Amino acid sequence: QVELVESGGGLVQVGGSLRLSCVASGTTWRIGAMRWYRQAPGKQRELVAAITRNGYTNYADSAKGRFTISRDNAKNTVDLQMNSMKPEDTADYYCNAVSLLNGEDYWGQGTQVTVSS
């Protein structure tokens, strides 16, 4: 089993920055890709950014040029640096990890991000 715990959410002004962190524990050797998702009130959860074990990344169009995902395999962490933030970035952000063995998804409890204008 893999447990994920996010931190770093909070209130930020438009144009500001925030860094989210997620630490994995448990059977971390089975983790492949790691991702950040977000879910705004009344909307579906959406993928924000993803990173493979080898460091390949991809981003939602809304995140390109503003957000950076990174991971430290030795520390079992994945971070999301968010810059030039907009009100539409307001959401609950969730860390996700995918099992290399069977594709099972693991989820954190989420951290709230609010961007004030």
PAZAPA-4460 file (N, C-alpha, C; in steps of 0.05 Angstrom, whole numbers, plus 32768, in hexadecimal, padded with zeros to 4 digits):
% residues 117
    n_x    n_y    n_z   ca_x   ca_y   ca_z    c_x    c_y    c_z   seq   type   mol
   8011   7FE8   8000   8000   8000   8000   8012   8019   8000     1      Q     A
   8008   802E   7FF3   8016   8047   7FF2   8004   805D   7FFE     2      V     A
   8010   806D   800F   8002   8083   801B   800F   809D   8010     3      E     A
   7FFE   80B0   8009   8007   80CA   7FFF   7FFC   80E0   8011     4      L     A
   800E   80F3   8018   8006   8109   8028   800F   8123   801B     5      V     A
   7FFC   8135   8015   8002   814E   8009   8005   8164   801E     6      E     A
   8014   8179   8016   8017   8190   8027   801D   81A8   8015     7      S     A
   801A   81C0   8021   8022   81D8   8012   800B   81E9   8007     8      G     A
   7FF2   81DF   800A   7FDC   81EF   8000   7FD8   8208   8012     9      G     A
   7FC6   8219   8008   7FC0   8231   8017   7FB4   8247   8006    10      G     A
   7FB6   825F   8010   7FAB   8276   8002   7FC2   8286   7FF5    11      L     A
   7FBE   828E   7FDC   7FD2   829D   7FCE   7FC4   82B2   7FBD    12      V     A
   7FD1   82C8   7FB8   7FC5   82DD   7FA7   7FCB   82D7   7F8A    13      Q     A
   7FBB   82E3   7F79   7FBF   82E0   7F5C   7FDB   82E9   7F55    14      V     A
   7FE8   82D9   7F45   8003   82DE   7F3D   8018   82D2   7F4F    15      G     A
   800F   82C8   7F66   8022   82BD   7F79   802A   82A1   7F73    16      G     A
   8039   8295   7F86   8043   827A   7F82   803D   8269   7F9B    17      S     A
   803C   824F   7F96   8037   823C   7FAB   8045   8222   7FA3    18      L     A
   804F   8214   7FB7   805C   81FA   7FB1   804E   81E4   7FC1    19      R     A
   8044   81D1   7FB3   8038   81BA   7FC0   804C   81A3   7FC1    20      L     A
   804A   8194   7FD6   805C   817D   7FDA   804B   8164   7FE1    21      S     A
   8055   814D   7FD8   8047   8134   7FDE   805D   8120   7FE5    22      C     A
   8059   8113   7FFC   806C   80FE   8004   805E   80E3   8004    23      V     A
   806B   80D0   7FF9   8060   80B5   7FF8   806D   80A3   800D    24      A     A
   805E   8091   8019   8069   807E   802C   805C   8063   8027    25      S     A
   8067   804F   8033   805D   8034   802F   806E   8025   801A    26      G     A
   8061   8017   8008   806F   8007   7FF4   8075   8019   7FDC    27      T     A
   8087   802C   7FE0   808C   8041   7FCC   809B   8036   7FB4    28      T     A
   80A7   801F   7FB6   80B6   8013   7FA0   80A4   800E   7F88    29      W     A
   808A   800B   7F8D   8078   8004   7F78   806D   801C   7F69    30      R     A
   8075   8034   7F71   806B   804C   7F65   8078   8052   7F4A    31      I     A
   8067   8057   7F36   8071   805F   7F1C   806D   807D   7F19    32      G     A
   805A   8084   7F07   8054   80A1   7F03   8047   80AD   7F1C    33      A     A
   804D   80C7   7F1F   803F   80D6   7F34   8033   80EE   7F27    34      M     A
   801C   80F6   7F32   800D   810C   7F25   8000   811E   7F3A    35      R     A
   7FFA   8136   7F30   7FEA   8148   7F40   7FD0   814D   7F31    36      W     A
   7FBA   814A   7F3F   7FA0   8150   7F35   7F94   8167   7F45    37      Y     A
   7F7F   8173   7F3A   7F71   8187   7F4A   7F53   8184   7F44    38      R     A
   7F43   818D   7F57   7F26   818D   7F54   7F1B   81A7   7F60    39      Q     A
   7F10   81B7   7F4E   7F03   81D0   7F57   7EE6   81CA   7F5E    40      A     A
   7EDA   81DB   7F6F   7EBE   81D7   7F77   7EAC   81D4   7F5F    41      P     A
   7E9C   81BF   7F5E   7E89   81BB   7F49   7E95   81B0   7F2F    42      G     A
   7EAE   81AA   7F2F   7EBB   81A1   7F17   7EC8   8185   7F1B    43      K     A
   7ECE   8178   7F04   7EDB   815E   7F06   7EF8   8161   7F0C    44      Q     A
   7F03   814C   7F18   7F1F   814C   7F1E   7F2F   814B   7F03    45      R     A
   7F44   815B   7F02   7F53   815C   7EE9   7F71   8159   7EEF    46      E     A
   7F7F   814E   7EDB   7F9C   814A   7EDD   7FA9   8165   7ED9    47      L     A
   7FBC   816B   7EEA   7FCB   8184   7EE9   7FE7   817E   7EDD    48      V     A
   7FF5   816B   7EE8   8010   8165   7EDF   8017   8148   7EE7    49      A     A
   8029   813C   7ED8   8032   8121   7EDE   8050   811F   7ED9    50      A     A
   805C   810C   7EE7   8078   8107   7EE4   807E   80E9   7EE7    51      I     A
   808D   80DE   7ED5   8094   80C2   7ED6   80AB   80BE   7EEA    52      T     A
   80B1   80A5   7EEF   80C7   809E   7F01   80E1   80A8   7EF6    53      R     A
   80E3   80AA   7EDC   80FC   80B3   7ECF   80FC   80D1   7ECB    54      N     A
   80E7   80DF   7ED3   80E8   80FC   7ED3   80DA   8109   7EBA    55      G     A
   80CE   80F9   7EAA   80BF   8105   7E93   80A5   8111   7E9E    56      Y     A
   809F   8129   7E93   8089   8138   7E9E   8074   813F   7E88    57      T     A
   805C   8143   7E90   8048   814F   7E7E   8035   815F   7E8F    58      N     A
   8029   8173   7E82   8019   8186   7E90   7FFE   818B   7E81    59      Y     A
   7FEA   8192   7E91   7FD2   819C   7E85   7FD8   81B7   7E78    60      A     A
   7FC8   81BE   7E63   7FCD   81D7   7E56   7FCC   81EF   7E6A    61      D     A
   7FBA   81ED   7E7D   7FB7   8202   7E90   7FCF   8206   7EA2    62      S     A
   7FE0   81F1   7EA4   7FF7   81F2   7EB6   8011   81F8   7EA7    63      A     A
   8011   81F4   7E8D   802A   81F8   7E7E   8035   8214   7E81    64      K     A
   804F   8215   7E87   805C   822F   7E89   8059   823C   7EA5    65      G     A
   8048   8231   7EB5   8044   823D   7ED0   804B   8229   7EE6    66      R     A
   8045   8210   7EE2   8049   81FB   7EF7   8060   81E9   7EEF    67      F     A
   806E   81DF   7F03   8084   81CC   7EFF   8081   81B5   7F13    68      T     A
   8081   819D   7F08   807F   8185   7F19   809B   817A   7F1B    69      I     A
   80A2   8170   7F32   80BC   8163   7F36   80B9   814D   7F4B    70      S     A
   80CC   813B   7F4B   80CB   8125   7F5E   80E7   811E   7F67    71      R     A
   80E8   8112   7F7F   8101   8108   7F8A   80FC   80EB   7F92    72      D     A
   8105   80D9   7F81   8100   80BD   7F86   810C   80B2   7FA0    73      N     A
   8122   80BE   7FA7   8130   80B5   7FC0   811F   80BD   7FD9    74      A     A
   8112   80D3   7FD7   8102   80DD   7FEE   80E5   80D7   7FEA    75      K     A
   80DD   80CB   7FD4   80C1   80C4   7FCE   80AF   80DC   7FCF    76      N     A
   80B8   80F1   7FC3   80A8   810A   7FC3   80A3   8113   7FA6    77      T     A
   808D   8121   7FA3   8087   812F   7F8A   807C   814B   7F91    78      V     A
   8086   815F   7F84   807F   817B   7F8A   8072   8187   7F71    79      D     A
   8062   819C   7F77   8056   81AB   7F61   805B   81C9   7F68    80      L     A
   806C   81D5   7F58   8071   81F2   7F5B   805E   8201   7F49    81      Q     A
   804E   8212   7F55   803A   8221   7F46   8041   823F   7F47    82      M     A
   8044   824A   7F30   804B   8267   7F2E   8035   8275   7F1E    83      N     A
   8035   828F   7F1F   8022   82A0   7F10   8006   8295   7F13    84      S     A
   7FFE   8291   7F2B   7FE5   8284   7F31   7FCD   8296   7F2A    85      M     A
   7FB7   8288   7F23   7F9F   8295   7F1A   7F88   828C   7F2B    86      K     A
   7F72   829B   7F2C   7F5B   8293   7F3C   7F51   8277   7F34    87      P     A
   7F53   8271   7F1A   7F49   8257   7F11   7F5B   8240   7F1A    88      E     A
   7F71   8245   7F27   7F81   8230   7F33   7F76   8227   7F4E    89      D     A
   7F63   8236   7F58   7F56   822F   7F71   7F49   8213   7F70    90      T     A
   7F52   8201   7F81   7F48   81E6   7F81   7F54   81D6   7F98    91      A     A
   7F4A   81BE   7F9B   7F57   81AB   7FAC   7F6B   819C   7F9B    92      D     A
   7F84   819A   7FA4   7F99   818C   7F94   7F9F   8171   7FA0    93      Y     A
   7FA1   815D   7F8F   7FA5   8142   7F99   7FBE   8136   7F8C    94      Y     A
   7FCD   8129   7F9D   7FE4   811A   7F94   7FDB   80FD   7F8C    95      C     A
   7FE6   80F3   7F77   7FDF   80D9   7F6D   7FF8   80C9   7F65    96      N     A
   7FF8   80AF   7F6B   800E   809E   7F63   8002   8085   7F56    97      A     A
   8010   807B   7F43   8007   8063   7F34   8019   804C   7F39    98      V     A
   800E   8035   7F3F   801E   801D   7F44   802A   8012   7F2B    99      S     A
   8044   800C   7F2C   8051   7FFF   7F15   8047   7FE3   7F11   100      L     A
   803D   7FD7   7F26   8035   7FBA   7F25   801B   7FB6   7F16   101      L     A
   8007   7FC6   7F1D   7FEC   7FC1   7F12   7FDD   7FDA   7F0A   102      N     A
   7FEA   7FF1   7F0A   7FDC   800A   7F02   7FCA   8015   7F17   103      G     A
   7FCA   800A   7F2F   7FB8   8014   7F44   7FBF   8031   7F4B   104      E     A
   7FAB   8040   7F50   7FAE   805C   7F58   7FAE   805F   7F76   105      D     A
   7FC0   8070   7F7F   7FC0   8078   7F9B   7FBB   8096   7F9C   106      Y     A
   7FAD   809F   7FB1   7FA6   80BB   7FB3   7FAC   80C6   7FCE   107      W     A
   7FB4   80DF   7FCF   7FB6   80EE   7FE8   7F9B   80F9   7FF0   108      G     A
   7F9B   8106   8007   7F82   8111   8011   7F7B   812C   8005   109      Q     A
   7F8E   8138   7FF8   7F89   8152   7FEB   7F92   816A   7FFC   110      G     A
   7F98   817F   7FEF   7FA0   8198   7FFC   7F92   81AF   7FED   111      T     A
   7F87   81C2   7FFC   7F78   81D7   7FF0   7F89   81EE   7FE8   112      Q     A
   7F84   81F8   7FD0   7F92   8210   7FC6   7F7D   8225   7FBE   113      V     A
   7F81   823D   7FC8   7F6E   8252   7FC1   7F7E   826A   7FB7   114      T     A
   7F77   8274   7FA0   7F84   828B   7F94   7F71   82A2   7F95   115      V     A
   7F78   82B7   7FA3   7F67   82CE   7FA7   7F6E   82E4   7F93   116      S     A
   7F59   82F1   7F89   7F5E   8307   7F76   7F5B   8322   7F84   117      S     A
***
